[in-house]
Amino acid sequence: MYSLTGYGSMMADRVRMDAYRAALRRAIHPGSIVLDLGAGPAIMSCIAAQLGAAKIYAIEPDASLELGRAIARANGFENRIEIYREFSNSVNLPERADVIVADMRGVLPAFGGHFRAIADARDRFLKPGGTLIPQCDTLWVALAEEPKKYDDLVGGWNAEGLDLSIGRRMIANTWSKTHLAVGQLLSPPLQWAEVDYRKVVETALAGRVQTEVARTGLVHGLCVWFDADLLDGIGFSNAPGQPEAIYGQAFFPLLGPIPVECGDRVDIALRADLTGDDYTWSWHTTIYSAAGQTKADYTQSTFLGVPLSAQILRKRADSFVPTLTEDARIDANIIELMSSGLNLRDIASQISTQYPARFPNWKAVLNRVAALSSRYSE
């Protein structure tokens, strides 16, 4: 989910908004039915209404859609924009859409349940011959010279008299957002993956590329970005050198900076696998001198960038037999009482009686019950 500040930044991004508006202008005709998937504050829905869509379905589980409801009302679109504040896979629409529009990317297209949500909406909600926006994202990678970002990541993991190498190695297995200039790329950009939203089914991305170093420098990591094809040549790119977009680029650091020379050979394998609600990224970088000597052979993964205790790993084993904590028992009791037809006040009263030591006052227990009601009740 994005914050309201994040949504504001996305709307202020002219690179993104101008491209999406142009795609919607081409796709929408008077009487069109439109689905705004991952609608947030429903700005795309309102643009679709401006362009003459007869009906717009805005789907978004986050509370930002309540702002979208108010924005639709303020602009006189409330009769044409129908709000569904829930996850799209639990929604059933009364009709199929002529156009589906979505932007649920993060810095890169592999973000949360993005692919799965678009594939489900495409298959269940789009009319035969309908238009899906975006159509395709193409992902690129290049070696990057980025001393400042690298120092921001690992530079703090030094202290006199202490060995912090474990921390440096762990932080080097994480990636972050950056904004690079073309002059910071040390190799030609190479396409390593493509996401065709008209066909996508899998949530994983994987690719391998081989190239040569284009100029002498110090490699700090990999720069990854995407080109978005929204509709028939309408799109944008967050590549270095392009007008700066909100997405930026992704910087995947190496375990250590490597000096390279023009003509050195590079082998890069990248992979993203959806694990729960987030992606685990893996990157394997091998650099050879022009004479064939190995300069670096680094295998990295965001899995290695997460501190995991033996206790956590034990609890994740398939042989582990869990025992509920008191917090879990409280939540289970609340949910059970919800199914018995009681109102929240009566549920909170019973929970307060059962667990008097856990709740210092009435407001605390009622907030606990209300939070579970917001999450699980219809």
N, C-alpha and C positions, 0 to 999 in steps of 0.2 A: 504494500500500500504506500501511497505517497502522502506527504503532509500538504496542508493548504499552501504553505510557502513554496513547496515543490510544484504544485499545480500552477501557482502564480508565475514561477520561473518558466515553466513549460509554455504558458500562454504568451509570455514576453519574448519567447524565442521566435523571431521572425522567420528564420530558416525553416523551422518545423511548421509553424502555423501557416505560412504562405503556401508551402507545398501541400499541406493537407486541405487547405481551403480550395486550392486549384483543382485537386483531385475530386473533391466533393462537387465542385461546380460542374465538372465534366460528367460526373456519374449520376447526379440527381436531376430528375425531370419533374414537372408538375404531376403530382399524384404518387410520387415514389414512396415506398415503404422503406424505412431506414432503421437499422439496428446499430446503436452506439455501444460497443462492447468495452467494458472497463471505462465507463463514462466519466468517472470522477465528478466534477461539478457541472457536467453536461454541456460543456462549451461546444463540442462537436454536434451535439443534438440541436443546440440553438442555431448553429450555422446551417445545419440541414434544414431547419424550419425556415430560416431566412431565404434559402435557395428554393423553397417551394415544395418541400416534402409534405405529403399528406399526413403521414403518421411516423413518429419516431419512437422507438423503444430504447430507453436508456437503462442499461444494466450495470450495476456497481454495488459491491457489498459494503463499501466503506461509507462512513457518515458524511463524506464530502458530497454524496448524492443529495443529501437534504439541502445543501446550498444550491445544488443544481435545480432542485424543485422550486426553490425561491427565485432563482434567476429566470427560469422558464416562466414563472408567474409574472415577474416584473416586466418581461418582454412580450407578454400576451401570447405565449406559446403553450400554456398549460393544457389546453384542450387537444394539442397535437403531440405532446411529449408525454409518454406513459412511463412511469418510474417503477423499476424493479430493484429494490435494495437487497440483493442477495447474490450469491455466486451463480454464474450463468448456467452451470451444469445442472442446477436445480430448478431452472426456469422453463416453463412451457409457454410459448407465445401463441396467440390466437391465429397468427398468419405468418407466412414466410416473408423475408425482406428482399427488396430489389438490390439494396446496398448494405453491406456490413462495413463499418469503419472501426478501427482499433489502433491504439498505440499503448501497449502495455510493456514496452521495452524498459530496460534499465540503461546503464552505460552501453550494454550489448543486448542483442535480441534474446539471448538465453537468460531469462529472468523469471523466477517463480514459475507459475503455471501458464505462462504466456502461450506457448505452442499448443498445449493441450486445450486451453480455452478457445483459441481460434479454430482449431480442428473440429471441436465439438459444435461450436456455433455455425461454422461453415456447413457441416453435414446436416444439422437439424433445422437451421433457420434460413439459409440462403436459397432463394428460388433457383431453379435450373437456369443457367445463363446469367445469373445475377453477378454483381460486381463486389469483389473483396478488396478492401483498402486496409493495409498494403498488399501488394502482390508478392514481393520478393525482397529479401535482404541478402546482400553478398558481404561476406566477412573477409577481411584482409589482415595480413600480419607483416611486420618488418622489424629488423633489429633496431634498437633505439639507444642513443647516447643521451642519458637523462640524469646527470650527476645530482641535481637538486632533489628530484623526486626520490632517487635512491638514498641520498643522505637523510632525507626526511623519514624514510622508512627504517633504515638500519643504523643511522648515525648515532642515535641516542643509546644504543645498546653497547656502550663502553663505559667502564667505571674503573678508576685506579684501584689496582689490587684485587679486582673481581673478574672471574671468567664468566662472561655473559654470552658466550658463543652459541649456547643452546637457544637463547632468546633471539639472537641475530638470525640463526638458521630458521627458526619458526616464523619470524616476521617476513623473511624472504620467500616464504611459501604462501604469501597473501598477495592479492592484486589490488590496485586502486585506480581511481579516476585521475586523468591528467589531461593537459592540453599541450601538445607538442607542435613544433614548427617542422616544416619539410626538411630543413637543414640538420635536424637531429636524427634523421633516419640514416642508417649505415648500410642498408641493403634495399633493393627494389621491393616495393609492395607486391605480395603474392596472395592470390585468393586461396583460402584454405577451407572454406565451407560456404554453403548457400542454403537459405531457407526459403522454399517456395510455399507460401501460405495457401496456395490453391490445392496443394497436394500433401502438405506436411502431416505426418502422423506421429513420428517419433519425437521424443523430447530431448534426445541426446544430439550433440554436435561433435564431429571428429574430422580431423584432416591432417595431412602431412605435406610439407613443402620442402624443396631443396633450392638453394640459391647461392650466389656468391656475394661477398662483401664488396660494396661499391666504392668505399673510401676508408682511409685509415682513421681509426678512432678508438674509443673505449666503449665497449658494449655494456650497458647496465641492465638491459632487459628487452622484452618484446613489447611492441606497440600494436594493439589490435583495435580495429574499428569496423564500421559497416557502411555500405551504400544502400539506401532504401529506395526501391522502385515502388512508388505508391500506385501509379496507374499510367500505363501507356507513355512512358518517358517522363512522367512527372515524379520527382523525388528529391532527395537531398543526400548529402554525405557528411559524416563527422570525421573525415580524413584530415590529417595534418595538412595545412595549407588552404583548406576550405573555410568559408565563413564560419566562425565559431558557433557551434550549436550546443544546447544544454547537455547533450549526451557526453561530450568530450570524447576521449579515447581511453582504453583500458591499458594500464601498464603492468606487465607481469615481470617482476625483477628476476635476475639470475642470482644464484647463490653467492656469486662474487663477480665484480666487473672483470671483463676480459679484453685485453688489447687485441685489436684486429688490424689487418692490412688489406688493401685492395687485392682481390683474388682469392682470399681465404674462402673456404666452402662452409656452408651452414646447412644443417638438417634440423627442421623444427616440426614437432608433432604436438598438436593441441587437441584437447578433448574437454567437453563439458557434459556432465551427467547429473540429471535431476535427482536429488536425494532429499526426500521429504518435500519441503517447500522452497528449497534453495538448491543452487547448483554447486557441485564439486568440480573444480577446474584442475586439469593436469596439463603440464607442459614439459616436454623433453627437448632440450637444446644441445646439439652437438656441433662444435666448431672445429674445423680442421684447417691447418695451414695449407698454403698452396702446394707444399711438398708432401702433404698427407699426414702430418703429425697432428695428434689430437690436442687441441688447446683447452677444450672444456667438454665435459659430458655430464650435464645436469638433468636429473629427473626430479621434478617438483610437483606439488599438489596442494591445493588449499586444505585438504584433509590433514596435512602435516602442519598447517598453520593454526590449528585449533588445539589448545591444551586439553588433553583428555586424561582424567585420573583412572587408575586401575578400577576404582569403584564404579565409575561411569561405564567403562568397557564391560565390566562384569554384569551390570544391569541391562546391557544391550545384547548379551549373548542369548542365542535361541534356547539354551537350556536353563536360563534363569527363571526361577519361580518368584514372581513379585508379591509383595505384601503391601497393602495400601497404607499410606501415611494417614495421619489424622486429617490433614487438609483434604486428601482425596476422599476420605470417608464423609467429611462434611459436605463436599460437593456432590457426592453420590446420593447422600440423603436429601439434599435440596432438589436434585433432579427427580428423585423418586417421588417426592412430595408434589412436584410440579405436575406429574402425571395423574395425581389424585383429585384434581379439580379445585384445589385450594387457591386463594388469592395470595399475593406476595406478602401481605401483612401477616396472614395466618402461618405461612411457611416460615417467615422470619421469627415469629413467636415460638414455634416449635423448636427451631434450630437454636435459638437463644436459650431455651430451657434445657436442651440436650447438651449444649456445650457452653455453659456459663463462663468458664474461665477463658474462652477463646475470644470473646467479644466484649470490649470494655463498655460499650453503650449500644443503644437501640439503632443508631444511625449506622454503626459498623456492620451489624448483622444484616440490616436491610440493604445496604450497599452490596454486600456479598451476594445476596439472593437476587437483587436486581441485575447485577452483572451477568450472572448465569442465565437469567431470563432473557436479557438482551442477546446473548450468544445462541441460545438453544431454542427459545420459544418461537412459535409462528404468530 
